[in-house]
């Protein structure tokens, strides 16, 4: 993708000046700043001059990760071009002279012009380039040129060339050729190109993009006016293919946003952030335009350039992202999806797993460490890949971490637990008997995923084994209004506050039903909502932020990807301040109960059974409309002093435990652990991720196992079968049929 700087020689305000120079002298134009390059110019006596003012776009700020690793930087290139504003005042002979001089330079340093002139050879040995004429643009332009000039379609190439020699004034008074051979050809080819290309102030003739310095120097030394060397910048992606959704693109202002940008003082052809961080931090990155006064002679040759207002480069933006952790997350996600597919026996066990997302945040600040969305794309080849990307049914351009609305499944039970404890509906000691089916209502009796029943279940055990009946009962006793009122304070159904565009998820309930005309909310709907089904939906980031709020005893931080900013040269560093969005009512005692339940849940998750690092976690197996289940998993670590919360959703991933592998992989990377959660030797220490604004612990604490009072029978039941196996996924309308994935659960038990 090429990001063109504001074209320097475009339509501008011409201020007519009548400056007469008294003596003949050589005036050397100096480069006044990075954007503007003039060429040497001989000024003769009594030359009329014209002055105009042009805006100079500021250099765009660069983007780094939290540890200062450069993610997006700028690369400057020189583009040699013929400028309309300059050439328009030239006589035909003058124009020819400019092109001829350029032709000499190019011959020595670069080669040919690229034009649509469909002739090869040099006069008189010229012939039509039949291959070039197969191109419709070349052909149409040629036909139109012949017609406009009253030339016969069947004109021979030699006749045409002779006509062009006359037409472009390439003979002197005596009828002799002014130029011959290659130079003559070049002049004709370029004049033809200018005549047929819609050459204008907005559409200069590009002689050479990314011109080598040698060529630029040669032009500056030898060529005439009318040739301009424009300094351009383009974005360089230093980690191709990584964090693409987060970083985003720059480009021309989208049509539907033109008005907004014009009001903000942008020019029509400005380059702006289109999406991702480039868009979110546009204000910081863009800098302030400068202004330059250009004085030209009557042929458009630059006599002087004077900076009236210096452009101020944009600020560099440091994201909270840790690019190494981001890489680990993206790799873990892909590898795990491949593994699920390979291990699956059919669609219901993960054969269709093909996409997913991971979010990793600092629960103590709301800073986002990583947001992976799979499949993804590569910003360096975005333009080339575009049509393939938009037509890919797996939607690689879709940022699942921020826009994927997924049923939270049993991860929702954590919020319902907090609601139940805070509202006094349950205490840590009160229990519900699970007989495998919830029989409170006569006309709606949903099952627990474990059809034999979990027996007496208290809160910790309910979380550990993910008992549905416990939460049906809690949901019924809370009622949907109280449940939703409380869950809202945890951030469910709410925007996380991240600077990037995001979805706010859905809190299932009568309000949403009436908004979407989904019918009347029934008591059975409340039971399904209480286990994270019905229309409940979270984004992977929202899931991590909500878990953060719970383990923070209710303090809800605003999610952020902005770590700090600085001037382009690295001065005036400003750190982004941690913000609190709200406080959910949640005591430390209740927080501890939920965390203990999450510890039991980890121990009951088959894919984490060997994992030694102390974490708290929760699986979710969420029903999708496709009748395949999404795998949902969330965890915080270390258990005693959480430094990171990681959540993962894998579409069609079958069971929550399948997403656990990805999450464990990210945690292992963060703390320098092997796949079993055991500390690796020193040299693979986790990367520095210390935050500045935080109350975050600065070092990885050694594993501290909290005493979890687990009765023997709980442990047995937690480990056989897997606690994360399918929750009751039946929708209320299917109440008479058994849960569809129940047999699968028991088979694998
Ligand atoms: Zn149960």
Boltz pocket constraint, residues with backbone or C-beta under 6 A from the ligand:
constraints:
  - pocket:
      binder: B
      contacts: [[A, 434], [A, 436], [A, 448], [A, 449], [A, 450], [A, 453], [A, 454], [A, 455], [A, 466], [A, 467], [A, 468], [A, 469], [A, 470]]
      max_distance: 6.0
